[in-house]
Amino acid sequence: SSCLSAFCFCSRAMAESPPVLREASESAETPGGDGSTILAMAPPTTMSPGGSKKMQFASLYVGDLAHDVGEAVLYEIFQKVGTVASCRICRDSVTRRSLCYGYVNYYSVSDAEKALRDLNYAPIKGKPCRIMWSQRDPTARRDLRGNVFVKGLGPEIDSKSLHDTFSVFGNILSCKVATDSKGKSRGYGFVHFEGEEAAKIAIEKVDGMKIGDKQVTVAPFAKKDQV
């Protein structure tokens, strides 16, 4: 199931890219195509070369949310670090149950950057969220060249710990430790670097080394059908 609106493009992909300013229609509050409501404030506008007004947003993907996190909760948290233009939780089109991810749009890239810096892995209703830049280009989402696979992780290593370990090698777009339905680590995770070179250096430096008390294996990520 998926949801699509003028304000946010919903996708399950991990691969993300640097900030993109997006245009949207001039609605202060707009019902989503799946029946949910986008929270929005009166937006600033910019003039296009043709003289028409356009709104632009810096969009963030917010994942790993609890099922009971709604738009109001998301808005309240992200509004604390900057002016939120709109936000949305993506839901199953039939059951209306949250898919545990959503999108937050800011009016400025600087506010979105601050949210990414200050709120990434912060707990929302007791569950650490995962934030990354929203990426609408499916080609970019499928680009795995900067993606590495890490296995052999101890149970104490969470997504933030993994991010902190690998961030010394370059800018990280997405980082996640796989967990079971109870939130316990499955012992492996993924780190997606902005650049392929950073991924290569991380593999060279960390493969066979210890993270915490356990020796880990670090390798280029490959889909199952590519193995």
PyMOL commands that set and color helices and strands:
alter all, ss='L'
color gray80, all
select helices_A, chain A and resi 71-79+109-119+138-141+159-169+196-206+224-226
alter helices_A, ss='H'
color red, helices_A
select strands_A, chain A and resi 21-24+30-31+37-40+46-47+53-63+84-91+98-106+123-124+127-128+130-133+147-151+172-179+185-193+210-211+214-215+217-220
alter strands_A, ss='S'
color yellow, strands_A
deselect
rebuild
show_as cartoon
